[in-house]
Amino acid sequence: MDLSFSQEDRDFQQDVQSFLKAAWPQEMRDKKSRSALGKLSKDDLVGWQKRLAEKGWAAVNWPKDHGGAAFTPTQSYIWDLERAKVGAPGVIPFGMSMVAPVIMKFGTDEQKAKFLPPILNSDVWFCQGYSEPGSGSDLASLKTKAEDMGDHYLVNGVKTWTTLAQHADWMFCLVRTSNEDIRQMGISFILMDMTTPGISVKPIVTLDTPAENFQEINMVYFDNVKVPKENLVGEQGKGWTCAKYLLEFERGNAYSPALKGAMAHLRGAAAAEQDGYGATYSENADFMKRFNQVDVEILAMEFTEFRILGALAAGQNVGPESSMLKTRGSELQQSVTELALEITGNYASPLDSSTPAPGDNFQSVGPQASNGVAQEYFNTRKVSIYAGSNEIQRNIMSKLVLGL
Ligand SMILES: Cc1cc2nc3c(=O)[nH]c(=O)nc-3n(C[C@H](O)[C@H](O)[C@H](O)COP(=O)(O)OP(=O)(O)OC[C@H]3O[C@@H](n4cnc5c(N)ncnc54)[C@H](O)[C@@H]3O)c2cc1C
């Protein structure tokens, strides 16, 4: 098996490196590494995403006729790899990577014209309204009701865990338009303007919320919200088809580029930090045994990802492998933050005001090379839950691979 990149891919890698040097300058790298959890402000992210749009690289998976980059699977991998090396973020996925493919496939021409250009240019941000209290893994049990009022729907209900809803202009939302024996058949996929009267967003405060109150997730309440019928995507009652199609995009990422970047940072921190027994962590055999175990597992996953890239490049579909990658990738993300937490020691105390200032060694550990190691440890617990928990992924694998 030849795992080296082709000459064409190596040329592309050079282009990416030159672009990142100019478009993701040191000042942004420093700003990101100083911000809690490596999170930038919405303005910073919009600025970065607009630079990507100018270059034609904002929507890596979109076809060219919609203004996308149409990267090959290998180019996408190289893009992730080079970004991870310099800590440049990806795009916020809800608009560009999640709802846009659904609009392209199921939307009307008017919806495509209205939403795709501003999503591409980061002028419009979406959030995802799927989960409800009591309806997470069992999503088809959702209860948010959209009553057909002729020219509009009247929506009542509640969504939960809604990431970045406080910044979103629009929500793509699963609602129940009828009660059918097969629950999935009464669900519709609608787009909601977040400024519509009757929508309220309330933050969910989590353990990882750092001092400056960075807030990630929310409850969203709908109280007699009027949604024009023209905001229905696909057919009424066929929203489950859109929802499943979208999940393919939510789960389809490579993990090893970011993990390798994180391990490189961690290696540096292990060489610099004392373990409390007169040695550095990289001289501590017990720590290094666990470090190397994680390193080897990341390498094994990278090879699996290469194998999948090869299959995709040859025009094959990804089947149970996407569940396998999601499970292993999220477990390894968590392992990396556990190693980071160990090196940071008692300085990791999550809400302690003595958490080190920028420039200290322990700040450059963790998958996003940011400060707030404990916050990052807590934040990373989510990765085995969202986009289908790891237990659900194992159910999918056992069904597809073992036929159980
Ligand atoms: C940080 C974060 C951000 C999120 N962002 C969003 C968002 O933006 N939009 C959105 O719509 N949702 C979002 N989610 C919600 C996420 O998709 C759900 O949390 C997830 O689907 C699990 O649902 P639940 O929390 O209701 O847990 P439950 O479904 O109640 O599951 C509880 C436990 O039971 C296990 N379990 C459930 N069913 C089975 C089964 N059949 N077999 C084996 N085990 C099972 C689960 O694995 C889990 O361990 C987010 C979640 C988190 C944590």
The ligand as a Gaussian input file, in Angstrom:
#p B3LYP/6-31G(d) Opt

LIG

0 1
 C      -21.958000      19.956000      24.155000
 C      -23.123000      19.447000      23.359000
 C      -23.552000      20.145000      22.268000
 C      -24.675000      19.730000      21.556000
 N      -25.122000      20.495000      20.501000
 C      -26.298000      20.182000      19.917000
 C      -26.862000      21.059000      18.936000
 O      -26.292000      22.078000      18.565000
 N      -28.068000      20.738000      18.429000
 C      -28.745000      19.602000      18.793000
 O      -29.831000      19.362000      18.260000
 N      -28.244000      18.752000      19.723000
 C      -27.037000      19.028000      20.293000
 N      -26.513000      18.178000      21.256000
 C      -27.331000      17.057000      21.725000
 C      -26.789000      15.679000      21.415000
 O      -27.020000      15.331000      20.086000
 C      -27.467000      14.719000      22.413000
 O      -26.946000      15.009000      23.701000
 C      -27.216000      13.274000      22.078000
 O      -27.935000      12.909000      20.930000
 C      -27.616000      12.343000      23.247000
 O      -28.931000      12.602000      23.654000
 P      -29.306000      12.869000      25.186000
 O      -28.372000      13.892000      25.720000
 O      -30.761000      13.133000      25.242000
 O      -28.972000      11.503000      25.937000
 P      -29.848000      10.187000      25.922000
 O      -30.325000       9.893000      24.552000
 O      -30.876000      10.288000      27.005000
 O      -28.779000       9.093000      26.316000
 C      -28.315000       8.933000      27.659000
 C      -27.321000       7.764000      27.673000
 O      -27.976000       6.543000      27.246000
 C      -27.302000       5.984000      26.134000
 N      -28.288000       5.413000      25.196000
 C      -29.416000       6.010000      24.748000
 N      -30.052000       5.189000      23.884000
 C      -29.321000       4.046000      23.791000
 C      -29.442000       2.833000      23.050000
 N      -30.469000       2.626000      22.217000
 N      -28.469000       1.897000      23.186000
 C      -27.411000       2.088000      24.017000
 N      -27.243000       3.227000      24.748000
 C      -28.165000       4.194000      24.630000
 C      -26.559000       7.135000      25.479000
 O      -25.439000       6.711000      24.756000
 C      -26.161000       7.976000      26.700000
 O      -24.986000       7.455000      27.275000
 C      -25.360000      18.543000      21.941000
 C      -24.909000      17.816000      23.050000
 C      -23.809000      18.242000      23.750000
 C      -23.362000      17.434000      24.950000

